[in-house]
C-alpha cells in the first residue's frame, strides 16, 4: 500500500465496503448478470447452444474475473489487471480444452472483460474527472448509482428474459460452483498464475452476506488481515486523537477536538463491526445508494445499450471486440499493451486533479486546522 493511500483513511472507509464484493468492479454483479443472461437467452450461437444448460459456469467465470480486486487497496493490482486482459481469456480457453463446462466458464470471463471495457474506459473515468475525485473513492459510488439506474429501468420496463428478482438471485449465487467442483477455480488459478482460493471464498461470502468467520458450505471463510488492520488503524487514530486532546485541553475548544476524535472512533467501530458481522457489502450498498442525494450521474441508457451490443458481438464471434476493435485491457489501469508498450489507464488519468490538487490541498488544510485547534485549545 502506498504512502498516499495510508493518509486517506476517509477514502479507505468507503472503499473497504467495496472490496468485500470485489472493489473496483467495472459494473456491479447485477449489471453483469443482466448483460450476460439476457443476451444469452435471446441468441442462437455456438456459445449459447453450448452453454444453454451451463449458465452457472458462465456466471462463475464472469464474477470470478473480479475476485482479485479484493487486494485493490493493497496496491497488488497485477492480479486484477491480469483477469481483465485478453491474455487470460486466451489462456483460459487453451487450458479448458474440450471440457464444455470449463469452456463456458472461460466465455463468462470473456464476457466480463468486454462488458467492463465500457465502464472503465467510459462513464466511470468521465465522472471521476468531473467530480475531481479519487478512483478508489468515486469508482464504487458511480457504479452503484449506475446499477440503481439499470434496476430501476428494468423494474419499470420488464425484460421477459430475466426479472430483477432473478438478476439479484443469480448475482448472489454466481460463485456457488466453488463448493461443488475444484476444477473451476483451479482453471482460474492456472490461467492467471495467482493463488485465488481464499479470495474466491471471501468474495462468495460477501455476495451472500455471510459472516466472514462462519462456515459457508462447510468451509471457513476469513477476510484477508489487511482489511482488519485498516479498521483497527482507524480506531487507533481516533483513540489517539482523544488522548492528545485530553493531554492538551485547557479551554472549551476541547469539546470540538473530542468531537472529532469521537467521530473517527465511531468510523473505526463501524468498519470493524461490518467485518465481524459480515455485512460490509450490504452496508456499502446502503452508503453508496445514499450518495445519490448529492451526486448524480448521467443517464446510462446509451452505455447499457453499447454494452449489450458488445455482449452480443462476443456471443457471435468469441472475440473480445469493443466496437469492432480487439480489447487488450478492460481494467482501466496502467498496463502493457499487446506490443509491450506501457499505456496509462483512463482511471489513472481521471484522478490526476484529485491526486495533484484536491488531496494535497485537503491534507494541508486539515492538518493546519487540527494544529490550530490544538494550539488554541492548549492555551489557558
Long-range contacts (C-beta under 8 A, 24 or more apart in sequence): 1-73, 1-74, 1-75, 1-226, 2-75, 4-355, 4-359, 5-73, 5-75, 5-136, 7-363, 8-134, 8-136, 8-137, 8-359, 9-230, 9-233, 9-234, 9-237, 9-264, 9-267, 11-134, 11-136, 11-137, 12-73, 12-136, 12-230, 12-234, 13-234, 13-267, 13-271, 14-136, 14-137, 14-140, 14-141, 14-284, 14-287, 14-288, 15-72, 15-73, 15-136, 15-137, 15-140, 16-73, 16-227, 16-230, 16-231, 16-271, 16-274, 16-280, 17-140, 17-274, 17-280, 17-281, 17-283, 17-284, 17-287, 17-288, 18-139, 18-140, 18-284, 19-69, 19-70, 19-71, 19-72, 19-73, 19-227, 20-70, 20-202, 20-203, 20-206, 20-223, 20-227, 20-280, 20-281, 20-284, 21-66, 21-203, 21-206, 21-207, 21-281, 21-284, 22-63, 22-66, 22-67, 22-69, 22-70, 22-203, 22-206, 23-69, 23-70, 23-72, 23-73, 23-136, 23-139, 23-140, 24-69, 24-72, 24-80, 24-135, 24-136, 24-139, 24-140, 24-331, 24-347, 25-66, 25-69, 25-140, 25-143, 26-84, 26-112, 26-115, 26-116, 26-117, 26-118, 26-119, 26-120, 26-124, 26-143, 26-330, 26-332, 27-115, 27-116, 27-119, 27-143, 27-146, 27-147, 27-307, 28-143, 28-144, 28-146, 28-147, 28-171, 29-63, 29-171, 29-172, 29-174, 29-207, 30-147, 30-150, 30-151, 30-167, 30-168, 30-171, 31-115, 31-143, 31-146, 31-147, 31-150, 32-62, 32-63, 32-111, 32-112, 32-115, 32-171, 33-59, 33-62, 33-162, 33-167, 33-170, 33-171, 33-174, 34-150, 34-154, 34-159, 34-162, 34-167, 35-111, 35-115, 35-304, 35-307, 35-308, 35-311, 36-62, 36-108, 36-111, 36-115, 36-311, 37-161, 37-162, 37-167, 37-170, 38-159, 38-161, 38-162, 38-308, 39-308, 39-311, 39-312, 39-315, 40-315, 41-161, 41-162, 42-161, 43-312, 43-315, 43-316, 45-315, 45-316, 46-318, 47-104, 47-107, 47-314, 47-315, 47-318, 48-315, 50-100, 50-103, 50-104, 51-100, 51-104, 51-107, 54-100, 54-101, 54-104, 55-170, 56-176, 56-177, 57-101, 57-102, 57-104, 57-105, 57-108, 57-177, 57-184, 58-104, 58-105, 58-107, 58-108, 58-111, 59-108, 59-170, 59-174, 60-105, 60-108, 60-174, 60-175, 60-176, 60-177, 60-178, 60-184, 61-92, 61-104, 61-105, 61-106, 61-107, 61-108, 61-109, 61-110, 61-111, 61-112, 61-184, 62-108, 62-109, 62-111, 62-112, 62-174, 63-108, 63-112, 63-171, 63-174, 63-175, 63-203, 63-207, 64-105, 64-108, 64-109, 64-175, 64-184, 64-185, 64-188, 64-200, 65-109, 65-112, 65-113, 65-116, 66-112, 66-203, 67-188, 67-196, 67-199, 67-200, 67-203, 68-192, 68-194, 68-196, 68-199, 70-199, 70-202, 70-203, 70-224, 71-199, 71-224, 71-226, 72-136, 73-136, 73-226, 73-227, 73-230, 74-224, 74-226, 77-331, 77-333, 79-192, 79-194, 79-196, 80-331, 80-333, 81-329, 81-331, 81-333, 81-335, 82-192, 82-193, 82-194, 83-109, 83-188, 83-192, 84-112, 84-113, 84-116, 84-120, 84-329, 84-330, 84-331, 85-113, 85-328, 85-329, 85-330, 85-331, 85-335, 86-113, 86-320, 86-326, 86-327, 86-328, 86-329, 86-338, 88-191, 88-192, 89-113, 89-320, 91-191, 92-187, 92-188, 92-191, 95-187, 95-190, 95-191, 96-187, 99-183, 101-183, 101-184, 102-183, 102-184, 102-187, 105-184, 105-187, 106-187, 106-191, 107-318, 110-314, 110-318, 110-320, 111-311, 111-314, 111-315, 112-330, 113-320, 113-327, 113-330, 114-310, 114-311, 114-313, 114-314, 114-320, 114-321, 114-322, 114-327, 114-330, 115-307, 115-310, 115-311, 116-330, 116-331, 116-332, 117-310, 117-322, 117-327, 117-330, 118-303, 118-306, 118-307, 118-310, 118-322, 119-143, 119-146, 119-303, 119-307, 119-332, 120-330, 120-331, 120-332, 120-345, 120-346, 120-347, 121-322, 121-330, 121-332, 121-346, 122-303, 123-297, 123-298, 123-300, 123-303, 124-332, 124-347, 124-350, 125-332, 125-346, 125-347, 125-349, 125-350, 126-350, 127-297, 127-298, 128-347, 128-350, 128-351, 128-354, 129-349, 129-350, 129-351, 129-353, 131-295, 132-353, 132-354, 132-357, 132-358, 133-351, 133-354, 133-358, 134-351, 134-354, 134-355, 134-359, 135-347, 135-348, 135-350, 135-351, 139-347, 140-284, 140-288, 141-288, 141-291, 141-295, 142-297, 144-284, 144-285, 144-288, 144-289, 144-291, 145-288, 145-289, 145-291, 145-292, 145-295, 145-296, 145-297, 146-297, 146-300, 146-303, 148-289, 148-292, 149-297, 149-299, 149-300, 150-300, 150-304, 153-301, 171-207, 172-207, 172-208, 172-209, 173-207, 173-208, 174-207, 175-200, 175-203, 175-204, 175-207, 176-204, 178-204, 179-216, 179-217, 179-218, 179-219, 198-222, 198-224, 199-224, 205-278, 206-278, 206-280, 206-281, 207-281, 209-278, 209-279, 209-281, 209-282, 210-278, 211-276, 211-277, 211-278, 212-275, 212-276, 212-278, 213-278, 214-278, 223-275, 227-275, 228-272, 228-275, 230-271, 231-268, 231-271, 231-272, 231-275, 232-268, 232-272, 233-268, 234-264, 234-267, 234-268, 234-271, 235-265, 235-268, 235-269, 235-271, 235-272, 236-268, 237-264, 237-268, 238-262, 238-263, 238-264, 238-265, 238-266, 238-267, 238-268, 239-265, 241-265, 244-374, 245-374, 245-377, 248-374, 248-377, 248-378, 249-377, 249-378, 250-377, 250-378, 250-379, 250-380, 251-376, 251-377, 251-379, 251-380, 253-373, 253-376, 253-377, 254-377, 256-373, 256-377, 257-373, 257-374, 257-377, 260-370
